[in-house]
Amino acid sequence: MLVLHTLSLCDAFEAASVRLSFVSSEENVADPLTKPMSISLLLLFFTTLSPRPSYDPAPVPHAFVL
């Protein structure tokens, strides 16, 4: 399966339908999920980039039942 994905990516690069670009840590919103980060970057993530909780009083269905 990995070979198939690799070949698909190679085909996409050759067709120029995929473009890669560098994203700095300050702009990469996935960084807190992929590596250790400084407190300042983590605070930025949790205060400005993370979704705000909904204050809708309607019950939310849960995916997991414990």
C-alpha positions in Angstrom: 0.0 0.0 0.0 2.9 2.4 0.8 4.3 1.8 -2.7 1.0 2.7 -4.2 0.9 6.0 -2.2 4.5 6.7 -3.1 3.8 6.2 -6.8 0.7 8.3 -6.7 2.7 11.2 -5.1 5.4 10.8 -7.8 2.7 11.0 -10.5 1.3 14.1 -8.9 4.7 15.8 -8.8 5.3 15.0 -12.4 2.0 16.4 -13.4 2.7 19.5 -11.3 -0.6 19.1 -9.5 1.2 19.1 -6.1 3.3 22.0 -4.8 5.3 21.9 -1.6 6.3 25.0 0.3 8.1 25.7 3.5 5.9 26.8 6.5 7.7 28.3 9.5 6.9 27.0 13.0 5.3 30.3 13.8 2.7 29.8 11.0 2.3 26.1 11.2 -0.9 25.4 13.2 -0.1 21.7 13.4 3.3 22.1 15.2 1.9 21.7 18.7 0.6 18.3 17.7 3.8 17.1 16.1 6.7 18.1 18.3 7.7 19.8 21.6 7.3 23.5 21.5 8.1 26.6 23.6 5.5 27.8 26.0 5.0 31.0 24.0 4.1 29.1 20.8 1.8 26.7 22.8 0.0 29.7 24.4 -0.4 31.2 20.9 -1.9 28.0 19.7 -4.3 27.6 22.6 -5.4 31.2 22.8 -5.7 32.2 19.1 -5.7 29.2 16.8 -7.7 26.6 18.6 -11.5 26.5 18.0 -13.6 28.2 20.6 -16.1 26.1 22.5 -19.7 26.3 21.5 -22.1 27.7 24.1 -25.1 26.1 22.5 -27.1 24.6 25.3 -28.3 21.7 23.0 -26.7 18.4 23.9 -23.8 17.2 21.8 -23.8 13.5 20.7 -20.7 11.7 21.9 -18.7 9.4 19.7 -17.5 7.3 22.7 -19.6 5.8 25.4 -17.7 4.9 28.5 
